[in-house]
Amino acid sequence: MNNIKVTAIVLDYFKADQVVKNIEGLNQQKTDFDFNIIVIDNSCSQDNANKLLSLNRFTNVSMVINTQNLGYIKAHNEVSHLIKGDYVFIINPDIEWRDNDVLQKMVAYMDTHQDIGILGPKQIEITGKVAMSVRAFPKFFLQVARRTFLRKLPFLKKWVSYDEMKHIDYDKTQDVDWLQSSCVLVRSDLWFKIGGFSKDYFLFMGDVELSWQTWKNGLRVVYYPELTVYADGERCSQGGFKKFFTSWVLRQHVKDSLRYRWKFIFDKNPRQEYYKKNEINKVHN
């Protein structure tokens, strides 16, 4: 490959079948550039790793089989030295490609909009619902409220709804606070400048801070629904208050959320600071 423009990264944790289907679909994307793909396996399971071996038939796929679960953050950062091209394409295992021009059009849009640091398409779940890939910068008390009876209280209901971005037009291209890293295109020079995902977290909040740092570095985070990908809609952090006591993943989400909140407790919203600096009047989403 002499014209690599994008490096895609797919992190697997016991979803080998979905990963294989994902990569097969990704390699059917029609582009006027080359791209390579890095598959990382955090499953620490020989059976899972064996299923991924079928991907060796693709010359643009590199596989990293970890002997221990490095977590979401470290696993991505550990392969940064393998990234080539202008863009890093971070993709969840369950993403499905029903259109073969998604990658081409995402790259073209960012090529022509140099002020964008992160771009994400619309995501549709298997239920037909639009996935909540767009979010407001989190407030810890709202993250708690969303998972408890507190979300139904009149004075919190509207704030929870805002946090979940239920009010925005998901058919409109627009600036957003942050995008979940389930399917996002990131400028590689930005990725290297900020050091990838923040090492302060293990599983969660890395994508939140990635968007935070994007705005802070003078680039926009944009939701781009002109393109659509599909996903199963299952999130490992799903669950209410009771699940907190039985789910290690949910407890880790709380820990990472507290780390994030403490880290930026005195900082101003970088998106609003970006608008002030550039004298742009934007409507809050």
C-alpha positions as a LaTeX table, in Angstrom:
\begin{tabular}{lrrr}
\hline
Residue & $x$ (\AA) & $y$ (\AA) & $z$ (\AA) \\
\hline
Met1 & 0.00 & 0.00 & 0.00 \\
Asn2 & 1.47 & 3.32 & $-1.09$ \\
Asn3 & $-1.44$ & 5.65 & $-0.43$ \\
Ile4 & $-2.53$ & 4.90 & 3.14 \\
Lys5 & $-4.76$ & 7.69 & 4.36 \\
Val6 & $-6.67$ & 6.03 & 7.22 \\
Thr7 & $-5.84$ & 3.58 & 9.99 \\
Ala8 & $-8.91$ & 1.86 & 11.42 \\
Ile9 & $-8.77$ & 0.36 & 14.92 \\
Val10 & $-11.23$ & $-2.26$ & 16.16 \\
Leu11 & $-10.94$ & $-3.45$ & 19.77 \\
Asp12 & $-12.41$ & $-6.87$ & 20.49 \\
Tyr13 & $-13.58$ & $-8.33$ & 23.77 \\
Phe14 & $-15.30$ & $-11.67$ & 23.13 \\
Lys15 & $-17.01$ & $-10.43$ & 19.96 \\
Ala16 & $-14.87$ & $-12.19$ & 17.36 \\
Asp17 & $-17.80$ & $-13.10$ & 15.10 \\
Gln18 & $-18.92$ & $-9.48$ & 14.94 \\
Val19 & $-15.36$ & $-8.29$ & 14.38 \\
Val20 & $-14.90$ & $-10.61$ & 11.40 \\
Lys21 & $-18.18$ & $-9.42$ & 9.87 \\
Asn22 & $-17.19$ & $-5.81$ & 10.57 \\
Ile23 & $-13.80$ & $-6.13$ & 8.87 \\
Glu24 & $-15.29$ & $-7.95$ & 5.89 \\
Gly25 & $-17.73$ & $-5.06$ & 5.44 \\
Leu26 & $-15.08$ & $-2.42$ & 6.02 \\
Asn27 & $-12.90$ & $-3.93$ & 3.31 \\
Gln28 & $-15.80$ & $-3.59$ & 0.87 \\
Gln29 & $-15.77$ & 0.19 & 1.29 \\
Lys30 & $-15.08$ & 1.94 & $-2.00$ \\
Thr31 & $-12.30$ & 4.50 & $-1.57$ \\
Asp32 & $-9.79$ & 6.27 & $-3.77$ \\
Phe33 & $-7.15$ & 5.76 & $-1.06$ \\
Asp34 & $-5.72$ & 2.82 & 0.81 \\
Phe35 & $-6.41$ & 2.13 & 4.47 \\
Asn36 & $-5.10$ & $-0.35$ & 6.99 \\
Ile37 & $-6.88$ & $-1.99$ & 9.90 \\
Ile38 & $-5.62$ & $-2.91$ & 13.35 \\
Val39 & $-7.60$ & $-5.51$ & 15.28 \\
Ile40 & $-6.84$ & $-5.72$ & 18.99 \\
Asp41 & $-8.05$ & $-8.69$ & 21.02 \\
Asn42 & $-8.43$ & $-8.07$ & 24.76 \\
Ser43 & $-10.33$ & $-11.30$ & 25.37 \\
Cys44 & $-7.39$ & $-13.39$ & 26.57 \\
Ser45 & $-9.14$ & $-16.40$ & 25.08 \\
Gln46 & $-7.55$ & $-18.76$ & 22.58 \\
Asp47 & $-10.96$ & $-19.69$ & 21.18 \\
Asn48 & $-11.76$ & $-16.04$ & 20.50 \\
Ala49 & $-8.32$ & $-15.45$ & 19.01 \\
Asn50 & $-8.70$ & $-18.47$ & 16.73 \\
Lys51 & $-11.89$ & $-17.03$ & 15.26 \\
Leu52 & $-10.01$ & $-13.86$ & 14.36 \\
Leu53 & $-7.37$ & $-15.79$ & 12.42 \\
Ser54 & $-9.62$ & $-15.83$ & 9.36 \\
Leu55 & $-8.80$ & $-12.12$ & 9.01 \\
Asn56 & $-5.24$ & $-13.04$ & 8.01 \\
Arg57 & $-6.56$ & $-13.32$ & 4.46 \\
Phe58 & $-6.69$ & $-9.53$ & 4.30 \\
Thr59 & $-3.29$ & $-7.99$ & 3.58 \\
Asn60 & $-4.29$ & $-4.67$ & 5.18 \\
Val61 & $-5.17$ & $-6.19$ & 8.56 \\
Ser62 & $-2.75$ & $-6.37$ & 11.49 \\
Met63 & $-3.72$ & $-8.25$ & 14.64 \\
Val64 & $-2.57$ & $-7.66$ & 18.18 \\
Ile65 & $-3.52$ & $-10.51$ & 20.53 \\
Asn66 & $-3.05$ & $-9.35$ & 24.10 \\
Thr67 & $-2.27$ & $-11.86$ & 26.85 \\
Gln68 & $-4.03$ & $-9.65$ & 29.41 \\
Asn69 & $-6.97$ & $-7.29$ & 29.24 \\
Leu70 & $-5.35$ & $-3.88$ & 28.90 \\
Gly71 & $-8.65$ & $-2.04$ & 29.02 \\
Tyr72 & $-10.10$ & 0.21 & 26.34 \\
Ile73 & $-7.75$ & 3.15 & 26.81 \\
Lys74 & $-4.37$ & 1.44 & 27.01 \\
Ala75 & $-5.18$ & $-1.08$ & 24.27 \\
His76 & $-5.77$ & 1.74 & 21.77 \\
Asn77 & $-2.75$ & 3.76 & 22.87 \\
Glu78 & $-0.44$ & 0.72 & 22.70 \\
Val79 & $-0.93$ & 0.49 & 18.92 \\
Ser80 & $-0.40$ & 4.20 & 18.21 \\
His81 & 3.00 & 3.42 & 16.70 \\
Leu82 & 1.21 & 1.39 & 14.01 \\
Ile83 & $-0.99$ & 4.29 & 12.90 \\
Lys84 & $-0.35$ & 5.59 & 9.39 \\
Gly85 & $-2.09$ & 8.23 & 7.32 \\
Asp86 & $-4.06$ & 11.37 & 8.02 \\
Tyr87 & $-6.87$ & 9.83 & 10.06 \\
Val88 & $-7.54$ & 7.35 & 12.86 \\
Phe89 & $-10.86$ & 5.55 & 12.45 \\
Ile90 & $-12.06$ & 4.13 & 15.79 \\
Ile91 & $-14.78$ & 1.52 & 15.36 \\
Asn92 & $-16.72$ & $-0.73$ & 17.74 \\
Pro93 & $-16.92$ & $-4.45$ & 16.86 \\
Asp94 & $-20.69$ & $-4.36$ & 16.28 \\
Ile95 & $-20.66$ & $-1.69$ & 13.56 \\
Glu96 & $-22.27$ & $-2.86$ & 10.31 \\
Trp97 & $-21.63$ & $-1.35$ & 6.88 \\
Arg98 & $-24.75$ & $-1.32$ & 4.69 \\
Asp99 & $-23.40$ & 1.44 & 2.43 \\
Asn100 & $-20.02$ & 1.13 & 0.73 \\
Asp101 & $-19.21$ & 4.85 & 0.57 \\
Val102 & $-19.21$ & 5.78 & 4.25 \\
Leu103 & $-15.44$ & 5.96 & 4.74 \\
Gln104 & $-14.84$ & 7.78 & 1.45 \\
Lys105 & $-17.40$ & 10.46 & 2.25 \\
Met106 & $-16.27$ & 10.90 & 5.86 \\
Val107 & $-12.69$ & 11.49 & 4.73 \\
Ala108 & $-13.80$ & 13.82 & 1.94 \\
Tyr109 & $-15.86$ & 15.89 & 4.38 \\
Met110 & $-12.95$ & 16.27 & 6.78 \\
Asp111 & $-10.53$ & 17.01 & 3.95 \\
Thr112 & $-12.70$ & 19.94 & 2.95 \\
His113 & $-13.38$ & 21.09 & 6.53 \\
Gln114 & $-9.96$ & 21.48 & 8.08 \\
Asp115 & $-11.41$ & 22.94 & 11.28 \\
Ile116 & $-12.99$ & 19.57 & 12.22 \\
Gly117 & $-10.99$ & 17.31 & 14.54 \\
Ile118 & $-13.53$ & 14.51 & 15.06 \\
Leu119 & $-16.40$ & 13.43 & 12.81 \\
Gly120 & $-19.08$ & 10.85 & 13.56 \\
Pro121 & $-21.96$ & 9.51 & 11.41 \\
Lys122 & $-25.50$ & 8.72 & 12.45 \\
Gln123 & $-25.85$ & 5.29 & 14.08 \\
Ile124 & $-28.99$ & 3.17 & 13.90 \\
Glu125 & $-29.59$ & 0.33 & 16.36 \\
Ile126 & $-31.13$ & $-3.01$ & 15.36 \\
Thr127 & $-34.40$ & $-1.78$ & 16.88 \\
Gly128 & $-34.45$ & 1.03 & 14.32 \\
Lys129 & $-33.78$ & 3.70 & 16.94 \\
Val130 & $-31.10$ & 6.33 & 16.49 \\
Ala131 & $-28.23$ & 5.52 & 18.84 \\
Met132 & $-27.31$ & 8.08 & 21.49 \\
Ser133 & $-23.83$ & 8.66 & 20.09 \\
Val134 & $-24.10$ & 12.40 & 20.74 \\
Arg135 & $-23.83$ & 13.62 & 24.31 \\
Ala136 & $-23.33$ & 16.73 & 26.41 \\
Phe137 & $-20.19$ & 17.01 & 28.49 \\
Pro138 & $-21.16$ & 14.94 & 31.53 \\
Lys139 & $-22.05$ & 16.08 & 34.98 \\
Phe140 & $-21.63$ & 13.32 & 37.53 \\
Phe141 & $-24.91$ & 13.91 & 39.36 \\
Leu142 & $-26.79$ & 13.56 & 36.05 \\
Gln143 & $-25.00$ & 10.31 & 35.27 \\
Val144 & $-26.25$ & 9.00 & 38.60 \\
Ala145 & $-29.75$ & 10.41 & 38.11 \\
Arg146 & $-30.08$ & 8.72 & 34.72 \\
Arg147 & $-29.75$ & 5.31 & 36.38 \\
Thr148 & $-32.06$ & 5.89 & 39.33 \\
Phe149 & $-35.59$ & 7.05 & 40.16 \\
Leu150 & $-34.17$ & 10.59 & 40.29 \\
Arg151 & $-34.50$ & 10.90 & 36.52 \\
Lys152 & $-38.29$ & 11.11 & 36.97 \\
Leu153 & $-38.21$ & 14.04 & 39.37 \\
Pro154 & $-39.64$ & 17.15 & 37.65 \\
Phe155 & $-36.67$ & 19.42 & 38.41 \\
Leu156 & $-34.16$ & 16.83 & 37.11 \\
Lys157 & $-36.12$ & 15.37 & 34.22 \\
Lys158 & $-35.26$ & 18.14 & 31.78 \\
Trp159 & $-31.58$ & 18.05 & 32.75 \\
Val160 & $-31.39$ & 14.30 & 32.23 \\
Ser161 & $-33.09$ & 14.72 & 28.87 \\
Tyr162 & $-30.55$ & 17.38 & 27.94 \\
Asp163 & $-27.65$ & 15.16 & 29.02 \\
Glu164 & $-29.00$ & 12.42 & 26.75 \\
Met165 & $-29.39$ & 14.92 & 23.89 \\
Lys166 & $-32.99$ & 13.88 & 23.29 \\
His167 & $-33.90$ & 17.34 & 22.06 \\
Ile168 & $-31.53$ & 17.65 & 19.10 \\
Asp169 & $-32.36$ & 17.05 & 15.45 \\
Tyr170 & $-30.50$ & 13.84 & 14.59 \\
Asp171 & $-30.94$ & 14.57 & 10.87 \\
Lys172 & $-28.91$ & 17.79 & 11.09 \\
Thr173 & $-25.15$ & 18.16 & 10.70 \\
Gln174 & $-24.01$ & 20.07 & 13.77 \\
Asp175 & $-21.32$ & 20.78 & 16.33 \\
Val176 & $-21.62$ & 18.69 & 19.50 \\
Asp177 & $-19.86$ & 18.50 & 22.85 \\
Trp178 & $-18.64$ & 14.94 & 22.38 \\
Leu179 & $-19.19$ & 11.80 & 20.35 \\
Gln180 & $-19.03$ & 8.26 & 21.64 \\
Ser181 & $-16.04$ & 6.53 & 20.08 \\
Ser182 & $-18.12$ & 3.72 & 18.61 \\
Cys183 & $-17.52$ & 5.07 & 15.09 \\
Val184 & $-15.47$ & 8.26 & 14.79 \\
Leu185 & $-12.86$ & 9.62 & 12.40 \\
Val186 & $-10.08$ & 11.53 & 14.17 \\
Arg187 & $-7.25$ & 13.54 & 12.66 \\
Ser188 & $-4.07$ & 11.59 & 13.34 \\
Asp189 & $-1.99$ & 14.71 & 14.04 \\
Leu190 & $-4.53$ & 15.64 & 16.73 \\
Trp191 & $-4.44$ & 12.08 & 18.10 \\
Phe192 & $-0.65$ & 12.23 & 18.48 \\
Lys193 & $-0.66$ & 15.79 & 19.80 \\
Ile194 & $-2.92$ & 14.94 & 22.73 \\
Gly195 & $-1.44$ & 11.49 & 23.23 \\
Gly196 & $-4.46$ & 9.42 & 22.17 \\
Phe197 & $-6.95$ & 8.50 & 24.86 \\
Ser198 & $-6.11$ & 9.90 & 28.30 \\
Lys199 & $-4.25$ & 7.42 & 30.49 \\
Asp200 & $-6.26$ & 8.63 & 33.49 \\
Tyr201 & $-9.04$ & 6.14 & 32.65 \\
Phe202 & $-9.37$ & 2.40 & 32.14 \\
Leu203 & $-12.58$ & 1.74 & 30.18 \\
Phe204 & $-14.69$ & 4.88 & 30.00 \\
Met205 & $-14.47$ & 8.66 & 29.58 \\
Gly206 & $-11.56$ & 8.46 & 27.15 \\
Asp207 & $-13.85$ & 9.50 & 24.29 \\
Val208 & $-15.29$ & 12.32 & 26.39 \\
Glu209 & $-11.86$ & 13.77 & 27.05 \\
Leu210 & $-10.80$ & 13.17 & 23.44 \\
Ser211 & $-13.59$ & 15.53 & 22.36 \\
Trp212 & $-12.83$ & 17.91 & 25.23 \\
Gln213 & $-9.20$ & 18.15 & 24.11 \\
Thr214 & $-10.28$ & 18.54 & 20.49 \\
Trp215 & $-12.27$ & 21.65 & 21.31 \\
Lys216 & $-9.46$ & 22.87 & 23.58 \\
Asn217 & $-6.99$ & 22.52 & 20.69 \\
Gly218 & $-9.11$ & 24.70 & 18.43 \\
Leu219 & $-10.87$ & 22.03 & 16.38 \\
Arg220 & $-14.54$ & 21.12 & 16.16 \\
Val221 & $-16.41$ & 17.90 & 16.99 \\
Val222 & $-19.11$ & 17.31 & 14.40 \\
Tyr223 & $-22.05$ & 14.93 & 14.10 \\
Tyr224 & $-22.58$ & 14.11 & 10.41 \\
Pro225 & $-25.90$ & 12.30 & 9.75 \\
Glu226 & $-25.51$ & 12.45 & 5.97 \\
Leu227 & $-23.93$ & 9.03 & 6.49 \\
Thr228 & $-25.33$ & 6.12 & 8.50 \\
Val229 & $-23.84$ & 3.03 & 10.09 \\
Tyr230 & $-25.63$ & 0.33 & 12.05 \\
Ala231 & $-24.96$ & $-1.32$ & 15.41 \\
Asp232 & $-26.58$ & $-3.74$ & 17.85 \\
Gly233 & $-27.13$ & $-0.99$ & 20.42 \\
Glu234 & $-25.83$ & $-2.98$ & 23.38 \\
Arg235 & $-23.66$ & $-1.01$ & 25.77 \\
Cys236 & $-21.52$ & $-2.60$ & 28.45 \\
Ser237 & $-22.23$ & 0.32 & 30.81 \\
Gln238 & $-25.99$ & $-0.16$ & 30.69 \\
Gly239 & $-27.78$ & $-0.73$ & 33.96 \\
Gly240 & $-29.43$ & 0.94 & 36.88 \\
Phe241 & $-28.46$ & 1.55 & 40.48 \\
Lys242 & $-28.91$ & $-2.07$ & 41.61 \\
Lys243 & $-26.58$ & $-3.33$ & 38.89 \\
Phe244 & $-23.83$ & $-1.16$ & 40.39 \\
Phe245 & $-23.39$ & $-3.74$ & 43.16 \\
Thr246 & $-23.09$ & $-6.72$ & 40.80 \\
Ser247 & $-21.38$ & $-5.27$ & 37.72 \\
Trp248 & $-17.64$ & $-4.56$ & 37.77 \\
Val249 & $-18.02$ & $-2.70$ & 34.46 \\
Leu250 & $-20.63$ & $-0.32$ & 35.86 \\
Arg251 & $-18.51$ & 0.32 & 38.94 \\
Gln252 & $-15.56$ & 1.08 & 36.66 \\
His253 & $-17.75$ & 3.53 & 34.78 \\
Val254 & $-18.44$ & 5.35 & 38.03 \\
Lys255 & $-14.73$ & 5.40 & 38.92 \\
Asp256 & $-13.71$ & 6.75 & 35.53 \\
Ser257 & $-16.51$ & 9.32 & 35.66 \\
Leu258 & $-15.30$ & 10.59 & 39.03 \\
Arg259 & $-11.74$ & 10.84 & 37.72 \\
Tyr260 & $-12.98$ & 12.88 & 34.77 \\
Arg261 & $-15.11$ & 15.16 & 36.94 \\
Trp262 & $-12.28$ & 15.84 & 39.38 \\
Lys263 & $-9.78$ & 16.46 & 36.57 \\
Phe264 & $-11.89$ & 19.20 & 34.97 \\
Ile265 & $-13.79$ & 20.46 & 38.00 \\
Phe266 & $-12.51$ & 24.03 & 37.60 \\
Asp267 & $-12.28$ & 24.13 & 33.79 \\
Lys268 & $-14.67$ & 26.02 & 31.55 \\
Asn269 & $-16.52$ & 24.27 & 28.74 \\
Pro270 & $-13.91$ & 24.22 & 25.92 \\
Arg271 & $-16.57$ & 24.28 & 23.21 \\
Gln272 & $-17.96$ & 27.57 & 24.48 \\
Glu273 & $-14.44$ & 28.91 & 24.92 \\
Tyr274 & $-13.76$ & 27.96 & 21.29 \\
Tyr275 & $-16.77$ & 29.97 & 20.13 \\
Lys276 & $-15.76$ & 32.97 & 22.22 \\
Lys277 & $-12.23$ & 32.86 & 20.88 \\
Asn278 & $-13.40$ & 32.62 & 17.29 \\
Glu279 & $-16.25$ & 35.10 & 17.81 \\
Ile280 & $-18.82$ & 32.60 & 16.57 \\
Asn281 & $-22.37$ & 32.66 & 17.79 \\
Lys282 & $-23.66$ & 29.10 & 18.01 \\
Val283 & $-26.95$ & 27.78 & 19.30 \\
His284 & $-26.51$ & 25.35 & 22.19 \\
Asn285 & $-27.51$ & 21.84 & 21.17 \\
\hline
\end{tabular}
